[in-house]
Each structure stands twice: as structure tokens, then as C-alpha cells.
Amino acid sequence: MAYLPVPSGFEASDAVVSARESRGRISYLAGLAAEDRVAAAYRARAYVLLEKRWRGKRGEIDLIFADGDGVVMVEVKASDSIETAMSHITRRQVRRLFATAEEYVGTRQKGSLTDIRFDVALMDQHGQVCVLENAFCGWV
């Protein structure tokens, strides 16, 4: 096996950081692609996209759609399989989503009287999307 010369000033930890940054970038781009695919699926069902990656003080909501006078907040998860994507959702994250949603509806005309539904959209490595409506009933 031949080894390439190591550039001067290059440390092994630099390679680890670079690999981690690369995986992080790939995950970030995969997340954006999943959000775009899910947004298209909701628009095909006549939902109107209000916000994409809405960020408040408490967190971020991936997608927010109008549903009559109410809103549908969608958490998007992508992974190798639908099951693995679902396993990435934690109770802590759900609590943060609820807090962020509370902050968001404060910007709406009806405020806390706004009807809210939380969906989870899961995407596998083949681009298959599974939407779970009212996914957080009974959580927290």
C-alpha cells in the first residue's frame, strides 16, 4: 500500500474535522432536499406554504402550511429508512417544537386561538415520503 505525503502543517485531527464537516454538509443538503420534496407533496394536496425553516427564539419549524384559518407545522426527518428517520424524533425535540409553535402563532392574527396540527414527514434514502398527520397527539 502506498501512502501519500502529508502536507506540512497538516494534523491528523484536521482530517477528522474535515470528514465531520463533510458529513455535516451532506446531512444539511439532504435535509434541504427532503424539505423541498415534502413541501411539493403538501402543495400538490392544495396546502399553501407559509414558512420554510421558520426560526424563533426557541427553535425552528421546518415547514408551516396554511390549513383554512389554521396552520400545519411539519417536522421533516430523512434517513436510510422511514423507521430510522422516525427514531430521530425525541421528546425533548417535540417540546421544543411546541414552544416554537407557540411563539409562531403569536405572530398570527388569531394568536393562541389559531388551530395547529403537527405532522411528521419521514423520507427514506430512496425518496419515499411517509406523512404522519397529528403525529404528536399524546406526546410530552
N, C-alpha and C positions, 0 to 999 in steps of 0.2 A: 504494500500500500504506500503510495506516495503522499507526502504532506506538502501543502503549500506553505511558503514562508509567511510568517506572521508579520504584519506591518508594524513598524516601530511605534511604540506608544499604545499599541492595542492590547487590552487586557482581556482575559477570558470572560470576566464579568460583563464586558462590553457586548460580547456575542449573546450572552444570556438576556441582557436588557433589550438588545436589538430583536431577538427572536420573540420576546414577550411583547414588544411594541408591534411587531408584525402580526402576531396572533390577535392582539387587541384591535388593530386596524381592520383585519379581516372580519372579526366579530362585529365591529361597528358597521362596516359596509353591508354585511349580511343582514344586520338589524334594519338598516335603512331599506334594503331591498324587500325584506319581509313586510315592513310597514307600507311600502308602496303597493305591494301585491294585495295586502289586506284592505287598504283604502280603496283600491279599484273594485274589490269584491263588494264592499259596502255601497259604493257609488252605483254599481250595477243593480243593487237592490233598492235604488232611489233614495239612499241616505245622502244628506248634504254634509260635506266635510267642513267643520267649523275651525278646527285647530289641528295642527300636526306638531307633536313634540312640545305641547304647552308646558311651560315651566313656571312653577310658582315657588314660593319660599320653602315649601315643604317637600317638593319633589317634582316629578314630571309625569305627564299623562301622554302616552304615545299618540293616540288618535281620539278626537272628540267629534261626534256627528250630531246633527240636529235630528230629533225624532218628534215631530209635531212641536209642542211647546217645551218638550223635554230634551234631554241630551243622552247620548250613549257614549260612555267612556270605554275605550278599548285598550287593553294591555296586550301587546304583541310579544310573543316569545317564539324564537326559531331555534331549532336544534336538529340533531341527527334524526330523531323520531318525534312523533306527537307526544308520546309518553314522557320522553326526556324533557321536551320543552315545558310540559306541564309541571314537571318536578322542580323547575327553576323558580316557581312562584312560592314565596314564603308568607307566613302570617304577618311578619314584620313589613314586608312589601305591601301587602293588602292594606294594612293600617295606614301606611304612608300614602297609598293611592286614595283611600277615603279622605284623609286630611287634605290632600292636594285637590280632590274633587270639591270638598267644602270651600276651599279657597277660590276655585274656579267659579262655582255657582254664585259666589259673592259678586262676581262681575256681570252676572246676568240680570235682566230686568226683574224677574220674579225672585231673585236671590235664593234663599234656602228653601223656598217653596217650589223650586224647579224640580221636575221629575228627573230622576237619574237611573240609568241602567248601566251596570258594569258587565262588559263582555270580555272574554279572553279569546284571542285569536292565536292559534298554535300552527306553526309551519314546520314541516319536516325538510330534510335535505333534498327532496325531490320537488319541492314547491307546493306540495299538497297542504291545503289550509283547512283547519277544523275550527269552527267558531262555537264557543260555549256561551250562550246568552244567559244573563243573570248568573254569571259564574260564581259570584261571591255570596250568594244567599246562605246565611248561617255561618259565615266566617267571622273571625275576630273574636 
